[in-house]
Amino acid sequence: MLPRLPENLPGIAIVQHIPPYYSKAFADRLSGQCAFEVREAAEGDMLTPNLALIAPGDFHMTLSWAGTGYRVALNQNPPVHHCRPAVDVMFRSVAECAGARISSVILTGMGCDGALGMKAQKAVGARTIAQDQATSVVYGMPRAAAELGIVDQVLPLPKIADAIVQTAMRLAGAGVAAPRPETVLH
């Protein structure tokens, strides 16, 4: 899905359930396939347009507003839903610092990680998207979010990139873009 996204999008934060030795290689591989830079997140990184940051394996990633932009913090707090990194940890932090200036996407995955964090985002006005069952390898995480009734769109994987672009344009056009809206993916 990421290679289908154009350049000049707001920053993208990604939490994927992957082991520590794989997250950097995964980011490097994606960076070569995308119209924007993709890299493994590091403590203190600034989330900027044309950049996707992937949580390092075995580290939770959070975002906070640092006066001029969103900054990354990493920690090794206990696993959430048996996961570290956990989507819920990042989604909740984004709900607190960005509110309605974000859109979030939850993709295929086992369990319910991300659903409660997405619920927190929806409560502050975020736009939410979940992958549909037909294109999910495992429909656990998107299903958990959909069952909470907090998903704006349930889409097949090939249509999610277009939905992200449309949502970013709507946010910018609605004046919600100050600061720039951040797209948060799982």
Beta strands, then each sheet from edge to edge (+ up, - down):
strand 1: 12-14
strand 2: 37-40
strand 3: 46-47
strand 4: 51-54
strand 5: 60-65
strand 6: 70-75
strand 7: 102-106
strand 8: 127-131
strand 9: 153-155
strand 10: 182-185
sheet 1: 2+ 4+ 1+ 10+ 7+ 8+ 9+
sheet 2: 3+ 6- 5+
end
